[in-house]
Amino acid sequence: MAQSFDKLQAGTMKITTHFMGNWNMTVDTEIAPTGKFRVGMNANNATLVIRSADGTVSGLSAELGRFIAGKLGVPFEPVVYESSTPFTASFRKKEWDIVLTGKNVVVAELLDFSADLYQTEYGYVAAPGHEFANPAEVDRPGVRIAVPRNASADVYLSRTLKSAALVRVDGNLDVGIEFLRAGTAGVYASSVDSTHAVAARMPGAKVVGAFHTVTFAVAMQKGRPAAALDQLTQMINEAKAVGIVQKALEQAGARGVRILP
């Protein structure tokens, strides 16, 4: 009887192992259904994406993508968008498997969030000749604020501004700077990384300060199974534990950033 029981137990273990292997394979397929791990990237976000002259990309979006692709055993494929306008438009499409993006009420209707990565400050930079003592002073009649269309600053300010007007930018940071130089807007609103970049490139421009804090997280298209989202979260937490997130943010020289546990 003992021998028969041992054989039965061994058979049960084989069946269980086979079942779990198929389950993991199914979940992996849900995370990377094309056989590649595609990461959508907003090239206008210097905290997340660094582009080299030869077209290659690095930064947190790329490093996290490569780590997860390695875990899944599939090739990594960056899907790069020039600015927030095409990037946020892709949220309704199936061009990538994950994105790293700011959490807000609009995005939450389109995507499912996985693990949080970090929080970052958003602020203003004023063009030469425009003076503000603090961020609260920016919201007054006659002030025009340039903001990347559909980006976190746009979503927040669209709901909170009372007097100032928004001028939406369909393009990268260069376009935003041209808006300031041409007088189309007197202020540019974005992450503190971007506002300091504007100030560095426009003599006389001044960083006013922060008006909001945004949490950045990994997100998937809605409709993916909960098991896939759970497994993705586990891999992201592992990447955080081994220092990938911290190292990438340090290499980017990110300002006003706090890594989340």
SEGUSE-115796 format. One line per 3 residues: number of its first residue (from 1); their letters; for each residue x, y, z of N, C-alpha, C. Coordinates in Angstrom, 3 decimals, m for minus. Layout:
NUM) a) X Y Z X Y Z X Y Z  ...
//
This chain:
1) maq) 0.834 m1.205 0.000 0.000 0.000 0.000 0.863 1.246 0.000  1.978 1.228 0.811 2.857 2.395 0.879 3.444 2.685 m0.491  3.853 1.651 m1.206 4.441 1.830 m2.524 3.425 2.421 m3.493
4) sfd) 2.184 1.920 m3.415 1.137 2.444 m4.303 0.874 3.909 m4.008  0.886 4.271 m2.703 0.646 5.657 m2.322 1.769 6.560 m2.845  3.015 6.089 m2.748 4.144 6.870 m3.243 4.023 7.119 m4.733
7) klq) 3.608 6.092 m5.481 3.436 6.261 m6.934 2.342 7.266 m7.245  1.243 7.192 m6.476 0.131 8.117 m6.678 0.554 9.545 m6.373  1.323 9.710 m5.259 1.776 11.039 m4.875 2.709 11.616 m5.930
10) agt) 3.606 10.793 m6.451 4.539 11.248 m7.484 3.794 11.673 m8.736  2.764 10.890 m9.096 1.970 11.239 m10.268 1.246 12.549 m10.083  0.732 12.762 m8.855 0.030 14.016 m8.566 0.960 15.201 m8.688
13) mki) 2.207 15.056 m8.194 3.178 16.139 m8.276 3.494 16.480 m9.723  3.620 15.463 m10.580 3.896 15.718 m11.997 2.754 16.471 m12.652  1.532 16.057 m12.340 0.364 16.730 m12.920 0.305 18.179 m12.474
16) tth) 0.569 18.424 m11.149 0.523 19.775 m10.615 1.573 20.655 m11.266  2.803 20.103 m11.388 3.877 20.869 m12.006 3.547 21.209 m13.447  3.004 20.250 m14.172 2.638 20.487 m15.567 1.572 21.567 m15.659
19) fmg) 0.606 21.541 m14.746 m0.473 22.522 m14.753 0.060 23.921 m14.473  0.941 24.027 m13.466 1.491 25.329 m13.117 2.329 25.882 m14.249  3.072 24.993 m14.927 3.878 25.459 m16.051 3.015 26.038 m17.145
22) nwn) 1.915 25.382 m17.466 1.006 25.901 m18.479 0.381 27.209 m18.037  0.048 27.323 m16.726 m0.559 28.561 m16.215 0.406 29.726 m16.380  1.694 29.525 m16.013 2.675 30.584 m16.146 2.868 30.970 m17.596
25) mtv) 2.888 29.963 m18.480 3.042 30.243 m19.897 1.872 31.076 m20.411  0.662 30.757 m19.949 m0.515 31.514 m20.361 m0.429 32.953 m19.892  m0.002 33.163 m18.640 0.124 34.508 m18.109 1.188 35.286 m18.866
28) dte) 2.334 34.669 m19.142 3.388 35.325 m19.905 2.881 35.751 m21.278  2.081 34.911 m21.902 1.524 35.235 m23.211 0.581 36.427 m23.130  m0.127 36.554 m22.024 m1.016 37.697 m21.851 m0.221 38.987 m21.659
31) iap) 0.942 38.900 m21.029 1.774 40.091 m20.824 2.447 40.507 m22.121  2.907 39.532 m22.893 3.592 39.813 m24.163 2.961 38.987 m25.282  1.761 39.342 m25.723 1.018 38.499 m26.674 1.634 38.392 m28.062
34) tgk) 2.516 39.336 m28.442 3.114 39.290 m29.781 4.416 38.510 m29.816  4.857 38.021 m28.649 6.143 37.340 m28.596 7.301 38.283 m28.362  7.003 39.589 m28.239 7.981 40.603 m27.861 7.396 41.384 m26.691
37) frv) 8.278 41.978 m25.883 7.784 42.818 m24.795 7.942 44.269 m25.225  6.815 44.893 m25.574 6.801 46.226 m26.158 6.487 47.259 m25.074  7.357 48.256 m24.954 7.178 49.301 m23.949 6.936 50.639 m24.651
40) gmn) 5.762 51.227 m24.424 5.458 52.537 m24.971 6.196 53.619 m24.200  6.806 54.572 m24.919 7.653 55.586 m24.285 7.343 56.977 m24.820  7.243 57.930 m23.901 7.095 59.345 m24.250 8.480 59.964 m24.279
43) ann) 9.021 60.198 m25.471 10.385 60.701 m25.610 10.543 62.110 m25.050  9.432 62.797 m24.780 9.505 64.154 m24.227 9.674 64.145 m22.714  9.666 62.960 m22.103 9.845 62.833 m20.656 11.272 62.370 m20.372
46) atl) 12.149 63.329 m20.053 13.563 63.017 m19.862 13.820 62.213 m18.595  12.867 62.183 m17.683 13.012 61.362 m16.484 12.951 59.889 m16.828  12.185 59.559 m17.868 11.945 58.166 m18.232 12.702 57.705 m19.464
49) vir) 12.960 58.613 m20.397 13.504 58.211 m21.699 14.704 59.084 m22.061  15.807 58.433 m22.382 17.000 59.131 m22.862 17.304 58.608 m24.259  17.343 59.493 m25.236 17.599 59.086 m26.625 19.006 59.480 m27.036
52) sad) 19.715 58.537 m27.635 21.058 58.804 m28.135 20.989 59.297 m29.578  22.110 59.843 m30.049 22.159 60.370 m31.414 21.905 59.290 m32.454  22.243 58.040 m32.115 22.044 56.949 m33.079 20.629 56.370 m33.024
55) gtv) 19.765 56.969 m32.185 18.378 56.521 m32.121 18.075 55.519 m31.037  19.101 54.988 m30.371 18.861 54.038 m29.291 18.296 54.746 m28.073  17.571 54.004 m27.250 16.952 54.597 m26.068 17.457 53.915 m24.805
58) sgl) 17.556 54.701 m23.742 17.874 54.189 m22.419 16.981 54.922 m21.427  17.296 54.845 m20.154 16.428 55.453 m19.154 15.552 54.400 m18.497  14.722 54.836 m17.555 13.941 53.898 m16.756 12.993 53.059 m17.599
61) sae) 12.302 53.653 m18.568 11.368 52.886 m19.403 12.086 51.734 m20.102  13.271 52.016 m20.632 14.027 50.993 m21.354 14.610 49.957 m20.408  15.186 50.400 m19.291 15.826 49.461 m18.371 14.800 48.526 m17.740
64) lgr) 13.654 49.062 m17.358 12.606 48.215 m16.792 12.074 47.263 m17.858  11.925 47.754 m19.084 11.459 46.904 m20.179 12.399 45.750 m20.453  13.691 46.022 m20.454 14.680 44.954 m20.700 14.658 43.925 m19.563
67) fia) 14.500 44.395 m18.338 14.467 43.484 m17.195 13.271 42.539 m17.296  12.089 43.085 m17.582 10.888 42.257 m17.658 10.944 41.334 m18.869  11.449 41.834 m19.995 11.591 40.986 m21.186 12.486 39.791 m20.890
70) gkl) 13.567 40.022 m20.123 14.443 38.931 m19.746 13.734 37.904 m18.880  12.893 38.370 m17.968 12.123 37.460 m17.119 11.148 36.629 m17.940  10.587 37.242 m18.967 9.613 36.546 m19.812 10.289 35.675 m20.870
73) gvp) 11.572 35.940 m21.136 12.281 35.182 m22.163 11.900 35.585 m23.571  11.596 36.885 m23.765 11.227 37.395 m25.095 12.055 38.627 m25.399  12.157 39.032 m26.680 12.899 40.246 m27.029 12.204 41.500 m26.486
76) fep) 13.004 42.515 m26.177 12.499 43.819 m25.752 12.360 44.727 m26.968  11.230 45.443 m27.051 11.002 46.350 m28.182 10.475 47.693 m27.686  11.270 48.764 m27.831 10.764 50.088 m27.461 9.819 50.629 m28.526
79) vvy) 8.729 51.230 m28.091 7.781 51.887 m28.995 7.777 53.359 m28.596  8.491 54.186 m29.361 8.785 55.551 m28.945 7.853 56.549 m29.629  7.304 57.469 m28.816 6.451 58.559 m29.304 7.155 59.883 m29.028
82) ess) 7.054 60.811 m29.968 7.827 62.044 m29.884 7.359 62.988 m28.776  6.094 62.910 m28.407 5.570 63.830 m27.397 4.363 63.203 m26.716  3.783 63.932 m25.773 2.643 63.407 m25.012 1.401 63.228 m25.876
85) tpf) 1.271 64.000 m26.959 0.061 63.903 m27.782 m0.084 62.525 m28.427  0.903 62.045 m29.218 0.763 60.684 m29.763 0.887 59.612 m28.683  1.647 59.893 m27.642 1.809 58.918 m26.554 0.470 58.637 m25.884
88) tas) m0.251 59.665 m25.483 m1.535 59.450 m24.812 m2.600 58.941 m25.794  m2.477 59.300 m27.081 m3.413 58.772 m28.069 m3.278 57.252 m28.192  m2.076 56.731 m27.921 m1.841 55.288 m28.032 m2.532 54.500 m26.926
91) frk) m3.018 55.195 m25.883 m3.677 54.486 m24.786 m4.942 53.766 m25.254  m5.504 54.200 m26.368 m6.714 53.577 m26.906 m6.386 52.533 m27.975  m5.094 52.285 m28.194 m4.683 51.362 m29.238 m4.003 50.142 m28.605
94) kew) m3.448 49.271 m29.437 m2.751 48.082 m28.940 m1.355 48.023 m29.543  m0.618 49.115 m29.349 0.706 49.235 m29.951 1.832 48.842 m28.996  1.519 48.608 m27.739 2.524 48.280 m26.736 1.896 47.369 m25.679
97) div) 2.747 46.841 m24.789 2.280 45.954 m23.716 2.211 46.668 m22.375  3.151 47.575 m22.107 3.080 48.420 m20.918 3.545 49.829 m21.269  3.157 50.775 m20.430 3.722 52.122 m20.459 4.043 52.528 m19.039
100) ltg) 4.952 53.478 m18.896 5.210 54.143 m17.632 4.607 55.532 m17.770  3.644 55.859 m16.920 2.922 57.115 m17.094 2.421 57.642 m15.763  2.082 58.929 m15.759 1.533 59.536 m14.559 0.107 59.080 m14.323
103) knv) m0.247 58.914 m13.052 m1.600 58.482 m12.688 m2.507 59.703 m12.550  m3.628 59.659 m13.262 m4.639 60.696 m13.123 m5.993 60.108 m13.513  m7.043 60.880 m13.344 m8.395 60.353 m13.540 m8.661 59.968 m14.993
106) vva) m8.054 60.663 m15.935 m8.266 60.355 m17.349 m7.596 59.038 m17.713  m6.340 58.872 m17.312 m5.616 57.643 m17.625 m6.275 56.435 m16.958  m6.784 56.632 m15.743 m7.400 55.525 m15.004 m8.611 54.955 m15.724
109) ell) m9.250 55.747 m16.579 m10.390 55.252 m17.349 m9.961 54.407 m18.535  m8.703 54.544 m18.945 m8.220 53.880 m20.151 m7.297 52.692 m19.874  m6.566 52.741 m18.750 m5.551 51.742 m18.467 m5.728 51.159 m17.073
112) dfs) m5.116 50.002 m16.853 m5.048 49.396 m15.519 m3.632 49.574 m14.984  m3.521 50.119 m13.778 m2.213 50.379 m13.196 m1.674 49.169 m12.458  m0.374 48.974 m12.589 0.345 47.967 m11.827 1.057 48.694 m10.683
115) adl) 2.329 48.359 m10.429 3.049 48.922 m9.297 3.415 50.398 m9.518  3.328 51.188 m8.427 3.809 52.565 m8.455 5.333 52.561 m8.459  5.931 53.543 m9.135 7.383 53.630 m9.231 7.955 54.787 m8.424
118) yqt) 7.443 55.990 m8.679 7.986 57.169 m8.002 6.980 58.313 m8.064  7.223 59.321 m7.249 6.460 60.566 m7.304 7.385 61.675 m7.764  6.844 62.603 m8.547 7.648 63.713 m9.027 6.844 65.002 m8.993
121) eyg) 7.526 66.101 m8.802 6.870 67.399 m8.738 6.660 67.976 m10.140  5.563 68.700 m10.281 5.272 69.439 m11.508 5.236 70.918 m11.163  5.781 71.728 m12.064 5.872 73.151 m11.747 5.823 74.037 m12.973
124) yva) 6.094 75.329 m12.750 6.059 76.348 m13.800 7.453 76.908 m14.042  7.682 77.335 m15.283 8.822 78.176 m15.610 8.280 79.360 m16.398  8.678 80.572 m16.011 8.161 81.787 m16.638 9.146 82.321 m17.658
127) apg) 8.634 82.787 m18.785 9.463 83.379 m19.830 10.045 84.704 m19.343  11.143 85.155 m19.942 11.723 86.445 m19.550 10.665 87.554 m19.610  10.651 88.403 m18.581 9.689 89.495 m18.534 8.413 89.174 m17.790
130) hef) 8.257 87.919 m17.388 7.082 87.497 m16.619 7.535 87.140 m15.203  6.965 87.823 m14.236 7.389 87.648 m12.849 6.247 87.112 m11.986  6.548 86.065 m11.220 5.584 85.487 m10.284 6.323 85.142 m8.992
133) anp) 5.767 85.547 m7.865 6.409 85.287 m6.578 6.300 83.819 m6.181  5.247 83.150 m6.633 5.019 81.752 m6.272 4.047 81.138 m7.270  3.877 79.825 m7.255 2.981 79.176 m8.223 1.534 79.664 m8.168
136) aev) 1.045 80.023 m6.999 m0.347 80.473 m6.876 m0.593 81.744 m7.691  0.429 82.593 m7.841 0.271 83.844 m8.583 0.090 83.629 m10.085  0.468 82.457 m10.563 0.348 82.181 m12.004 m1.114 82.133 m12.433
139) drp) m1.976 81.698 m11.547 m3.401 81.561 m11.880 m4.117 82.899 m11.714  m3.926 83.760 m12.713 m4.589 85.056 m12.684 m4.982 85.460 m14.101  m5.921 86.376 m14.247 m6.395 86.756 m15.584 m5.258 87.265 m16.466
142) gvr) m5.305 86.875 m17.731 m4.320 87.329 m18.704 m3.096 86.448 m18.833  m2.914 85.517 m17.918 m1.761 84.620 m17.977 m2.094 83.429 m18.872  m1.188 83.132 m19.799 m1.361 81.978 m20.681 m0.269 80.952 m20.376
145) iav) m0.705 79.739 m20.091 0.202 78.672 m19.668 0.295 77.628 m20.767  1.489 77.440 m21.325 1.700 76.375 m22.306 1.859 75.056 m21.562  1.229 74.019 m22.087 1.257 72.720 m21.425 1.192 71.613 m22.479
148) prn) 1.996 70.551 m22.338 1.909 69.436 m23.292 0.501 68.832 m23.282  m0.082 68.687 m24.443 m1.462 68.208 m24.542 m1.626 66.813 m23.930  m2.642 66.704 m23.077 m3.045 65.442 m22.432 m2.027 64.914 m21.427
151) asa) m0.947 65.640 m21.170 0.027 65.211 m20.171 m0.533 65.468 m18.771  0.187 65.015 m17.758 m0.299 65.131 m16.381 m0.585 66.575 m15.989  0.271 67.499 m16.421 0.042 68.911 m16.096 m1.250 69.417 m16.728
154) dvy) m1.518 69.007 m17.949 m2.742 69.407 m18.649 m3.977 68.892 m17.918  m3.958 67.610 m17.548 m5.102 67.012 m16.862 m5.374 67.718 m15.535  m4.320 67.979 m14.779 m4.498 68.615 m13.464 m4.950 70.070 m13.594
157) lsr) m4.255 70.848 m14.417 m4.566 72.272 m14.519 m5.921 72.508 m15.178  m6.341 71.617 m16.066 m7.665 71.749 m16.688 m8.774 71.719 m15.647  m8.508 71.073 m14.532 m9.525 70.915 m13.487 m9.360 71.883 m12.322
160) tlk) m8.241 72.576 m12.260 m7.988 73.407 m11.079 m7.818 74.895 m11.362  m7.400 75.269 m12.562 m7.207 76.693 m12.860 m8.531 77.450 m12.806  m8.484 78.673 m12.297 m9.688 79.500 m12.193 m9.639 80.717 m13.120
163) saa) m8.443 81.245 m13.360 m8.355 82.485 m14.128 m7.404 82.398 m15.320  m6.269 81.741 m15.171 m5.312 81.641 m16.269 m5.847 80.733 m17.370  m5.292 80.894 m18.578 m5.731 80.089 m19.725 m4.634 79.115 m20.139
166) lvr) m5.045 77.931 m20.586 m4.094 76.933 m21.064 m3.916 77.038 m22.575  m2.664 76.902 m23.015 m2.335 76.831 m24.440 m1.664 75.486 m24.643  m2.340 74.570 m25.303 m1.842 73.197 m25.402 m0.805 73.048 m26.518
169) vdg) 0.244 72.301 m26.186 1.382 72.125 m27.085 1.345 70.724 m27.674  1.310 70.635 m29.001 1.410 69.350 m29.699 2.836 69.206 m30.214  3.712 68.778 m29.336 5.114 68.654 m29.729 5.988 68.496 m28.504
172) nld) 7.291 68.436 m28.743 8.220 68.200 m27.649 8.598 69.504 m26.947  9.637 69.437 m26.113 10.039 70.601 m25.333 10.473 71.762 m26.224  11.060 71.464 m27.387 11.467 72.528 m28.305 10.279 73.391 m28.716
175) vgi) 9.152 72.746 m28.947 7.943 73.486 m29.344 7.461 74.349 m28.181  7.508 73.813 m26.971 7.114 74.595 m25.812 7.970 75.835 m25.643  9.269 75.698 m25.854 10.181 76.843 m25.748 9.860 77.875 m26.813
178) efl) 9.534 77.432 m28.005 9.165 78.375 m29.071 7.892 79.140 m28.713  6.961 78.492 m28.046 5.742 79.172 m27.582 6.105 80.324 m26.650  7.059 80.086 m25.763 7.476 81.132 m24.830 8.213 82.249 m25.557
181) rag) 9.102 81.906 m26.458 9.869 82.905 m27.196 8.974 83.774 m28.082  7.949 83.151 m28.650 7.045 83.889 m29.546 5.994 84.691 m28.787  5.884 84.483 m27.476 4.872 85.179 m26.701 3.507 84.525 m26.766
184) tag) 3.439 83.338 m27.353 2.166 82.615 m27.396 1.713 82.261 m25.985  2.670 82.056 m25.105 2.393 81.807 m23.687 3.490 82.471 m22.874  3.182 82.786 m21.625 4.184 83.393 m20.752 4.763 82.425 m19.758
187) vya) 4.146 81.250 m19.660 4.560 80.250 m18.678 4.470 78.874 m19.322  5.385 77.984 m18.924 5.332 76.593 m19.368 5.167 75.719 m18.134  4.257 74.747 m18.204 3.987 73.863 m17.065 4.318 72.434 m17.441
190) ssv) 5.130 71.786 m16.604 5.477 70.385 m16.840 6.215 69.865 m15.604  6.888 68.727 m15.740 7.677 68.198 m14.635 8.821 69.155 m14.322  9.352 69.076 m13.102 10.427 69.994 m12.735 11.666 69.755 m13.591
193) dst) 11.856 68.539 m14.079 12.960 68.290 m15.008 12.825 69.162 m16.246  11.611 69.216 m16.786 11.376 69.990 m18.007 11.457 71.490 m17.742  10.921 71.940 m16.604 10.960 73.381 m16.331 12.401 73.864 m16.149
196) hav) 13.244 73.068 m15.508 14.643 73.451 m15.368 15.370 73.395 m16.715  14.970 72.444 m17.573 15.568 72.376 m18.909 15.222 73.616 m19.717  13.990 74.099 m19.595 13.589 75.335 m20.279 14.407 76.508 m19.765
199) aar) 14.531 76.630 m18.454 15.275 77.740 m17.862 16.737 77.739 m18.313  17.307 76.544 m18.465 18.703 76.437 m18.887 18.902 76.868 m20.335  17.866 76.756 m21.134 17.975 77.077 m22.563 17.435 78.457 m22.912
202) mpg) 16.809 79.127 m21.962 16.245 80.454 m22.216 16.807 81.448 m21.196  17.834 82.199 m21.556 18.377 83.187 m20.623 17.279 84.155 m20.152  17.173 84.327 m18.848 16.151 85.211 m18.297 14.895 84.507 m17.854
205) akv) 14.700 83.245 m18.287 13.543 82.473 m17.836 13.772 82.039 m16.384  12.689 81.961 m15.609 12.816 81.639 m14.194 11.854 80.521 m13.796  12.384 79.540 m13.061 11.543 78.494 m12.503 10.747 79.090 m11.348
208) vga) 9.421 78.982 m11.419 8.553 79.591 m10.413 8.405 78.682 m9.198  8.231 77.394 m9.413 8.047 76.463 m8.312 7.040 75.391 m8.661  6.816 74.486 m7.717 5.953 73.326 m7.945 4.509 73.620 m7.559
211) fht) 3.583 73.083 m8.350 2.158 73.250 m8.059 1.441 71.923 m7.827  2.121 70.785 m8.094 1.426 69.498 m8.004 2.457 68.380 m7.911  2.063 67.251 m7.343 2.895 66.052 m7.298 2.167 64.918 m8.008
214) vtf) 2.868 64.221 m8.894 2.275 63.154 m9.692 2.969 61.830 m9.384  2.168 60.784 m9.225 2.704 59.433 m9.052 2.816 58.756 m10.410  3.999 58.234 m10.722 4.206 57.498 m11.965 4.188 55.999 m11.674
217) ava) 3.531 55.264 m12.565 3.360 53.827 m12.377 3.413 53.123 m13.724  3.497 51.811 m13.675 3.411 50.983 m14.876 1.944 50.662 m15.120  1.525 50.710 m16.379 0.129 50.435 m16.708 0.032 49.523 m17.920
220) mqk) m1.063 48.754 m17.960 m1.381 47.870 m19.080 m2.718 48.290 m19.670  m2.985 47.815 m20.879 m4.292 48.025 m21.483 m5.358 47.347 m20.637  m6.527 47.939 m20.554 m7.632 47.309 m19.840 m8.041 46.012 m20.552
223) grp) m8.526 45.061 m19.766 m8.976 43.802 m20.329 m8.005 42.659 m20.150  m6.771 42.951 m19.716 m5.825 41.871 m19.454 m6.239 41.147 m18.174  m5.993 39.839 m18.076 m6.387 39.090 m16.872 m5.693 39.615 m15.619
226) aaa) m6.384 39.460 m14.484 m5.817 39.899 m13.213 m4.509 39.175 m12.912  m4.401 37.914 m13.315 m3.176 37.150 m13.065 m1.987 37.774 m13.793  m2.206 38.294 m14.994 m1.123 38.939 m15.743 m0.686 40.221 m15.047
229) ldq) m1.647 40.981 m14.557 m1.330 42.219 m13.844 m0.568 41.903 m12.556  m0.972 40.844 m11.867 m0.292 40.447 m10.627 1.150 40.027 m10.902  1.350 39.235 m11.967 2.705 38.788 m12.279 3.578 39.964 m12.697
232) ltq) 3.008 40.888 m13.450 3.752 42.080 m13.851 4.178 42.868 m12.615  3.267 43.017 m11.659 3.579 43.740 m10.428 4.723 43.075 m9.681  4.715 41.757 m9.631 5.793 41.032 m8.950 7.141 41.301 m9.614
235) min) 7.182 41.318 m10.943 8.435 41.568 m11.646 8.906 43.004 m11.442  7.983 43.937 m11.409 8.350 45.338 m11.178 8.906 45.515 m9.770  8.261 44.896 m8.797 8.753 44.987 m7.421 10.140 44.371 m7.293
238) eak) 10.396 43.311 m8.054 11.733 42.710 m8.053 12.747 43.678 m8.651  12.358 44.352 m9.730 13.248 45.332 m10.360 13.570 46.477 m9.399  12.586 46.898 m8.631 12.812 47.941 m7.628 13.759 47.438 m6.542
241) avg) 13.567 46.189 m6.121 14.372 45.631 m5.031 15.847 45.506 m5.407  16.139 45.223 m6.677 17.539 45.063 m7.090 18.163 46.378 m7.543  17.412 47.489 m7.451 17.978 48.809 m7.694 17.858 49.359 m9.091
244) ivq) 17.113 48.696 m9.965 17.014 49.168 m11.353 16.350 50.537 m11.430  15.282 50.734 m10.669 14.559 52.012 m10.710 15.435 53.133 m10.174  16.049 52.930 m9.032 16.885 53.967 m8.429 18.065 54.329 m9.330
247) kal) 18.733 53.331 m9.883 19.898 53.590 m10.735 19.504 54.374 m11.983  18.386 54.003 m12.611 17.957 54.681 m13.835 17.599 56.144 m13.557  16.931 56.407 m12.445 16.567 57.783 m12.106 17.803 58.609 m11.762
250) eqa) 18.761 57.993 m11.105 20.008 58.706 m10.793 20.772 59.033 m12.072  20.829 58.098 m13.005 21.536 58.336 m14.264 20.859 59.420 m15.096  19.535 59.540 m14.952 18.808 60.579 m15.673 18.959 61.940 m15.005
253) gar) 19.509 61.969 m13.791 19.632 63.227 m13.060 18.287 63.819 m12.710  17.321 62.956 m12.417 15.945 63.400 m12.179 15.855 64.304 m10.952  15.127 65.411 m11.110 14.899 66.363 m10.016 13.524 66.131 m9.401
256) gvr) 13.390 66.464 m8.135 12.087 66.437 m7.481 11.412 65.082 m7.477  12.205 64.000 m7.422 11.684 62.637 m7.536 11.853 61.898 m6.209  10.828 61.164 m5.815 10.902 60.302 m4.636 10.478 58.899 m5.033
259) ilp) 11.391 57.928 m4.923 11.092 56.540 m5.270 10.147 55.956 m4.246  9.126 55.251 m4.726 8.123 54.667 m3.838 8.469 53.208 m3.539  8.177 52.745 m2.303 8.490 51.368 m1.931 7.605 50.370 m2.672
//
